[in-house]
C-alpha cells in the first residue's frame, strides 16, 4: 500500500484540477463491491439476464461533482460492456434536477452497482462541496485551504482527490510524505530543536513542519529551521502577532477548531495556510438518484 501511495503524484492533475491513483480506485471499488454483494446479488438475479436498459443519474441539490473514476470503475468491474456518458465533469458545479450521466447496458449489472457507485459519488461530491465552501469563504485573502489526515478509513486517497475537485489543496497524504512534529513528538525527542535537527538530517527532501501552541514555541521552530509552523488553536490576536513577526521567515498554518463561521477571520489574519478536518471528517453526502428511463 505504501508504494501505491508514494506513486500518487499530487502534481499530476486530472479532471477538476485533481489527482487520482488508478490502483487505489480499483481496490476501493473491489472492497466496496465485496462488502455489498459477497457471493451475489439475489435481488438482481430475479431480472432476466438478457434485459438491456438505460438509466440516468440526477442530482437533487447544489454541489460540486467528484467521484467519476470510482463510479466508472464500479460498473467496469461488474460488466465492462456498460456504457456511461457524462454530462458533467469532476469539479463542475451541479444543480438540482440536473442530469449527471446516463448508463446503458445489462439491467442486472446496473442494479447491482447502483448503490456502490452512488455511495462513492455522494460521499466524494459532499467532500468536494465542503472544500469549495471553505475556498469561497476565504476568497481574496490569499490563504490556502488544506485538508488533514482526518479522513474516512480506507478512503484517504479518494477524499484527497475530492478535496482537489473542490478547489482546496492537500496537506500530507500520510505519515510517509512529510514531517509534522507535534506535542508528543517534542516530548519524546526532548525539544523542538532536537526533533527538527533529526528531521532535517534524516529526511532533507521532505517538508518539515512543527505544531506550536504559543509564540515561544514558534520562535523555537523558526530558530531550529522548520519550514512551516502549525499554529494550533491560536487566538486571532495571536495569529496576527505571529504574522507580524514571522511571516516570510517561516510558512504559517492556522489549525484547530476552524469552521465555516470562523475561517474568514482566520484567513484575514494573514496566515499562509488554514487546515481543517471538517472538509473530510464531517462530510454530508450529496443527494443523487438513479432511475431507469
C-alpha positions as CSV (number, residue, x, y, z in Angstrom):
1,X,0.0,0.0,0.0
2,X,2.8,2.4,0.8
3,X,4.3,2.1,-2.6
4,X,1.0,2.8,-4.2
5,X,0.7,6.0,-2.1
6,X,4.2,7.1,-2.9
7,X,3.3,6.7,-6.7
8,X,0.3,9.0,-6.2
9,X,1.6,12.3,-7.5
10,X,-0.4,15.3,-6.4
11,X,1.1,17.3,-9.2
12,X,-0.5,15.0,-11.8
13,X,-3.7,16.9,-12.4
14,X,-6.8,15.2,-13.6
15,X,-10.4,16.3,-14.1
16,X,-11.4,19.3,-12.0
17,X,-7.8,20.1,-11.1
18,X,-7.4,16.8,-9.1
19,X,-5.1,13.9,-9.0
20,X,-6.1,10.2,-8.7
21,X,-4.4,6.9,-8.3
22,X,-5.9,4.1,-10.6
23,X,-4.6,1.4,-8.2
24,X,-6.4,3.0,-5.3
25,X,-9.7,3.4,-7.3
26,X,-9.7,-0.2,-8.3
27,X,-9.0,-1.5,-4.8
28,X,-11.6,0.9,-3.2
29,X,-14.3,-0.4,-5.6
30,X,-13.4,-4.0,-5.2
31,X,-13.6,-3.8,-1.5
32,X,-16.9,-1.9,-1.6
33,X,-18.5,-4.4,-4.1
34,X,-17.4,-7.3,-1.9
35,X,-18.9,-5.7,1.1
36,X,-22.3,-5.2,-0.7
37,X,-22.6,-8.3,-2.8
38,X,-20.5,-11.0,-1.1
39,X,-21.2,-14.0,-3.4
40,X,-24.0,-12.5,-5.4
41,X,-26.9,-10.1,-5.8
42,X,-30.0,-12.1,-5.0
43,X,-32.5,-9.4,-6.0
44,X,-30.9,-8.5,-9.3
45,X,-30.8,-12.2,-10.2
46,X,-34.6,-12.1,-10.5
47,X,-34.2,-9.9,-13.6
48,X,-33.7,-11.9,-16.9
49,X,-30.1,-11.8,-17.9
50,X,-30.8,-10.6,-21.4
51,X,-32.7,-7.4,-20.4
52,X,-30.9,-4.3,-21.5
53,X,-32.0,-0.9,-20.1
54,X,-30.9,2.8,-19.9
55,X,-30.7,4.7,-16.6
56,X,-29.8,8.2,-15.7
57,X,-28.3,9.8,-12.5
58,X,-29.9,13.0,-11.3
59,X,-28.5,15.5,-8.7
60,X,-31.0,16.6,-6.1
61,X,-29.1,19.6,-4.8
62,X,-26.4,22.2,-5.5
63,X,-23.0,20.6,-5.2
64,X,-19.5,20.2,-6.7
65,X,-19.2,16.9,-8.5
66,X,-16.5,14.4,-7.6
67,X,-16.1,10.6,-7.9
68,X,-16.3,9.8,-11.5
69,X,-13.3,7.4,-11.5
70,X,-14.9,5.4,-8.7
71,X,-18.4,5.4,-10.3
72,X,-17.0,4.2,-13.7
73,X,-14.8,1.6,-12.1
74,X,-17.8,0.1,-10.2
75,X,-19.5,-0.8,-13.4
76,X,-16.3,-1.7,-15.2
77,X,-15.7,-4.4,-12.6
78,X,-19.3,-5.7,-12.8
79,X,-19.7,-5.5,-16.6
80,X,-17.3,-3.8,-18.9
81,X,-19.9,-3.6,-21.6
82,X,-22.0,-1.0,-19.7
83,X,-21.7,2.4,-21.5
84,X,-21.6,5.5,-19.3
85,X,-21.9,9.0,-20.8
86,X,-21.3,12.0,-18.5
87,X,-22.9,15.4,-18.9
88,X,-20.7,16.9,-16.1
89,X,-17.1,16.6,-15.1
90,X,-15.5,16.3,-11.7
91,X,-15.0,19.8,-10.3
92,X,-18.1,21.1,-12.0
93,X,-20.9,22.9,-10.0
94,X,-24.1,20.9,-10.4
95,X,-27.7,22.0,-9.7
96,X,-30.9,20.3,-8.5
97,X,-32.6,18.1,-11.1
98,X,-29.5,18.2,-13.3
99,X,-28.7,15.0,-15.3
100,X,-25.2,13.9,-14.4
101,X,-24.8,10.9,-16.5
102,X,-26.5,8.1,-18.4
103,X,-25.9,4.3,-18.3
104,X,-26.8,1.8,-21.0
105,X,-26.4,-2.0,-20.6
106,X,-27.4,-5.1,-18.8
107,X,-30.1,-4.2,-16.2
108,X,-28.8,-6.8,-13.7
109,X,-25.3,-5.2,-13.6
110,X,-26.7,-1.7,-13.4
111,X,-28.9,-2.7,-10.5
112,X,-26.0,-4.5,-8.7
113,X,-23.7,-1.5,-9.0
114,X,-26.2,1.3,-8.3
115,X,-25.7,1.7,-4.6
116,X,-21.9,1.2,-4.5
117,X,-21.4,3.7,-7.4
118,X,-23.8,6.3,-5.8
119,X,-22.1,5.9,-2.4
120,X,-18.8,6.9,-3.9
121,X,-20.4,9.8,-5.9
122,X,-22.4,11.1,-3.0
123,X,-19.5,10.9,-0.4
124,X,-16.9,12.4,-2.7
125,X,-19.2,15.1,-4.1
126,X,-20.0,16.0,-0.4
127,X,-16.3,16.3,0.3
128,X,-15.7,18.5,-2.8
129,X,-18.7,20.7,-2.0
130,X,-17.5,21.3,1.5
131,X,-14.0,22.1,0.3
132,X,-15.5,24.6,-2.2
133,X,-17.4,26.3,0.6
134,X,-14.2,26.9,2.6
135,X,-12.3,28.1,-0.5
136,X,-15.1,30.5,-1.5
137,X,-15.3,31.8,2.1
138,X,-11.7,32.9,2.2
139,X,-11.6,34.2,-1.4
140,X,-9.4,37.3,-1.8
141,X,-7.3,36.7,1.4
142,X,-4.5,34.7,-0.2
143,X,-4.9,31.9,2.4
144,X,-4.8,28.4,1.0
145,X,-7.2,25.9,2.4
146,X,-5.7,22.5,3.3
147,X,-7.3,19.2,4.3
148,X,-5.9,16.9,7.0
149,X,-5.5,13.2,7.8
150,X,-8.9,13.1,9.4
151,X,-10.4,11.1,6.6
152,X,-12.8,8.2,6.3
153,X,-10.9,5.0,7.0
154,X,-9.9,3.3,3.7
155,X,-10.9,6.3,1.6
156,X,-7.9,8.7,2.2
157,X,-6.9,9.0,-1.4
158,X,-10.5,9.2,-2.6
159,X,-11.2,12.1,-0.3
160,X,-7.9,13.8,-1.0
161,X,-8.9,13.7,-4.7
162,X,-12.3,15.2,-3.9
163,X,-10.7,18.0,-1.9
164,X,-8.8,19.0,-5.0
165,X,-12.0,18.8,-7.1
166,X,-13.5,21.3,-4.7
167,X,-10.5,23.7,-5.2
168,X,-8.7,23.2,-1.9
169,X,-5.3,21.7,-1.5
170,X,-3.9,18.6,0.1
171,X,-1.8,18.6,3.2
172,X,0.4,15.5,3.6
173,X,-1.1,12.3,2.4
174,X,0.1,10.2,5.3
175,X,2.9,9.7,7.7
176,X,5.4,9.0,5.0
177,X,5.5,12.0,2.7
178,X,6.1,14.9,5.2
179,X,7.2,15.5,8.8
180,X,4.8,17.1,11.2
181,X,6.3,17.3,14.7
182,X,3.5,17.5,17.3
183,X,3.4,17.9,21.1
184,X,4.1,14.2,21.8
185,X,6.9,14.1,19.3
186,X,8.5,17.1,21.0
187,X,8.1,15.5,24.4
188,X,9.6,12.2,23.3
189,X,12.5,13.9,21.4
190,X,13.3,16.3,24.3
191,X,12.9,19.6,22.5
192,X,11.7,21.2,19.2
193,X,15.3,21.9,18.3
194,X,16.3,18.2,18.7
195,X,13.3,16.9,16.7
196,X,13.8,19.4,13.9
197,X,17.5,18.7,13.7
198,X,17.0,15.0,13.3
199,X,14.2,15.5,10.8
200,X,16.4,17.7,8.6
201,X,19.3,15.3,8.9
202,X,17.3,12.1,8.1
203,X,14.7,13.4,5.6
204,X,16.1,16.6,3.9
205,X,13.7,16.1,0.9
206,X,10.5,16.3,3.0
207,X,8.5,19.3,4.2
208,X,9.2,19.7,7.9
209,X,6.5,21.3,10.0
210,X,6.2,21.9,13.7
211,X,3.0,22.2,15.6
212,X,3.3,25.1,18.1
213,X,1.0,26.2,20.9
214,X,2.4,29.6,21.7
215,X,4.7,32.4,20.5
216,X,7.6,31.0,22.4
217,X,7.4,27.6,20.7
218,X,7.0,29.4,17.3
219,X,10.3,31.3,18.0
220,X,11.9,27.9,18.7
221,X,10.6,26.4,15.5
222,X,12.0,29.3,13.5
223,X,15.4,29.2,15.2
224,X,15.6,25.4,14.6
225,X,15.0,25.8,10.9
226,X,11.5,24.4,10.4
227,X,9.9,25.2,7.1
228,X,6.3,25.6,8.4
229,X,4.7,26.1,11.7
230,X,1.2,24.8,12.5
231,X,-0.3,27.4,14.9
232,X,-2.6,25.2,17.0
233,X,-5.7,26.9,18.4
234,X,-4.1,30.4,18.3
235,X,-6.5,33.3,19.2
236,X,-6.9,35.8,16.4
237,X,-4.8,38.4,18.1
238,X,-2.0,35.9,18.5
239,X,-2.3,34.8,14.9
240,X,-1.9,38.4,13.8
241,X,1.2,38.8,16.1
242,X,2.7,35.6,14.6
243,X,2.1,37.1,11.1
244,X,3.7,40.4,12.1
245,X,6.8,38.8,13.5
246,X,7.4,35.7,11.4
247,X,5.7,35.8,8.0
248,X,8.3,35.4,5.4
249,X,10.7,33.7,7.8
250,X,8.5,30.5,8.1
251,X,5.3,29.4,6.5
252,X,2.4,29.9,8.9
253,X,-0.5,27.4,9.0
254,X,-3.5,28.0,11.3
255,X,-5.4,25.0,12.5
256,X,-7.6,23.8,15.4
257,X,-11.4,24.2,15.6
258,X,-11.7,26.2,12.4
259,X,-15.1,26.0,10.7
260,X,-17.0,28.0,8.1
261,X,-18.1,30.5,10.6
262,X,-14.6,31.3,11.7
263,X,-12.4,30.6,8.7
264,X,-12.7,34.1,7.1
265,X,-11.4,35.9,10.2
266,X,-8.5,33.4,10.4
267,X,-7.7,34.0,6.8
268,X,-7.7,37.8,7.2
269,X,-5.0,37.5,9.9
270,X,-2.5,36.9,7.1
271,X,-1.6,33.3,7.6
272,X,-0.4,31.3,4.6
273,X,-2.4,28.2,5.1
274,X,-5.5,27.1,7.0
275,X,-6.1,23.4,7.6
276,X,-9.4,21.9,8.8
277,X,-10.6,18.4,9.3
278,X,-14.2,19.5,8.7
279,X,-13.7,19.1,5.0
280,X,-13.3,15.3,5.2
281,X,-14.4,14.1,8.6
282,X,-17.8,15.9,8.8
283,X,-18.8,15.4,5.2
284,X,-22.5,15.3,4.4
285,X,-23.3,13.2,1.4
286,X,-24.7,14.9,-1.7
287,X,-28.1,13.6,-2.8
288,X,-28.2,11.7,-6.1
289,X,-30.8,9.3,-7.6
290,X,-30.6,6.7,-10.4
291,X,-33.7,5.8,-12.4
292,X,-34.3,3.6,-15.4
293,X,-35.7,5.6,-18.3
